[in-house]
Amino acid sequence: MSYYPEAPLILHGAVVASFSDDEFFDFCQANPDLRMERTAQGEIIIMTPAGFVSSAQSLEVARQLGNWNKKTKLGRVADSSAGYVLPDGATLSPDASWVSLTKLEDVSLTSRRKFLHLCPEFVVEVISPTDRLADAQAKMAQWLANGAQLGLLLTDSPETAYIYRPGQPVEEMQGFDNELSGEPVLPGFTLDLRELREAAA
């Protein structure tokens, strides 16, 4: 019997629903082998591990984003282990994210060591083999509804990039033969999708 299920486990009940933000953070720290998110209704979702390809692609996105940010010094980049407590009460973790220094100015250094109570301006989700596209699309819509200014949803089966911007229809780009611009949210940033193809080879 496999330790991990093929679909996320969802924990229900009054006990988990009553967790404060700090209690949920402590619960996650006490179970470091599990990647968890929390819905706005207080349900705890235990995510399945990512496949190797999607994990490598997530790392590649974070690498490119980190290289750009190191030059511009406009914010901070985080990987998939970062959690954000959103205005709607959910606690979500994108595969890669960026928060501007301007937004971080209002967050104390102590608070930065826990889940941030804010929505990052830029988020990236890379679909894993166990993810459903409809669920990933709903999550991206939730990011935008909570304040994200740019979101990318990436899948390599088939190679497709979905681009999310507030108040605009979702843009769909087929094939990883191009670069995606982060303007105006990320001045001068472009994501080279060809590197994601190489990560999947």
C-alpha positions, -999 to +999 in steps of 0.1 A: +000+000+000+014+034-010+020+059+018+007+088-004-027+087-021-032+097-057-054+126-047-051+151-019-065+142+015-089+167+030-093+169+068-127+181+080-143+187+114-147+213+140-113+208+155-093+216+124-118+243+113-112+261+146-074+264+142-061+299+144-035+310+118-008+304+144-022+270+153-023+259+117+013+271+112+024+251+143+005+221+130+024+223+097+057+227+115+049+196+136+043+176+104+072+187+081+068+157+058+034+168+047+027+198+024-006+213+036-029+241+025-061+253+041-094+264+025-113+295+034-137+272+052-110+258+075-106+224+057-069+212+057-057+198+023-028+174+024-011+176-010+005+147-028+042+150-037+050+165-071+063+144-099+100+149-108+093+168-140+069+193-124+092+198-095+121+205-118+100+229-138+089+247-106+126+250-096+135+264-130+108+291-127+120+300-093+156+302-106+148+325-134+127+347-111+154+347-085+181+357-110+159+386-122+152+397-086+188+395-076+195+421-103+166+444-097+163+440-059+126+448-061+112+421-038+116+386-024+112+353-042+098+322-025+094+285-035+066+260-029+071+258+008+060+294+015+025+298+028+003+329+024-028+336+046-051+353+021-078+379+027-105+353+022-090+332+051-074+305+030-037+295+034-022+286+001+013+278-012+021+285-049+050+267-066+068+300-070+059+335-059+072+371-057+064+398-032+075+434-036+096+452-010+069+478-008+044+452+003+068+436+028+075+469+045+043+465+065+053+430+077+075+426+108+106+404+107+089+382+132+058+377+111+079+369+081+091+337+098+055+324+096+029+323+069+026+358+054-007+376+059-008+389+024-013+379-013+019+379-034+018+401-065+030+372-087+023+335-084+032+305-105+015+271-103+030+241-122+005+212-127+016+179-113+004+145-126-021+142-098-035+177-102-067+183-120-067+212-145-101+225-133-088+226-097-056+244-107-076+269-127-099+275-097-069+281-075-055+306-099-088+325-099-086+325-061-052+340-062-064+368-084-096+374-063-073+379-033-050+404-049-025+387-072-016+410-101-002+383-124-005+345-123+010+318-145-004+282-147+019+259-165+015+223-177+036+202-201+010+177-211+004+193-235+027+222-232+004+251-223+008+284-203-023+301-189-018+338-181-040+354-155-043+392-150-070+410-130-100+420-150-088+403-182-097+370-199-073+342-193-047+341-221-037+306-233-004+300-250+004+267-266+039+253-267+070+261-247+088+279-276+084+314-263+091+338-235+065+353-212+067+389-201+061+398-165+054+434-174+042+456-157+042+437-124+078+425-129+097+452-148+121+436-173+113+400-163+107+373-190+102+336-183+119+315-209+096+285-214+122+267-234+141+261-202+110+243-188+110+220-218+147+212-211+138+205-174+113+179-186+137+162-210 
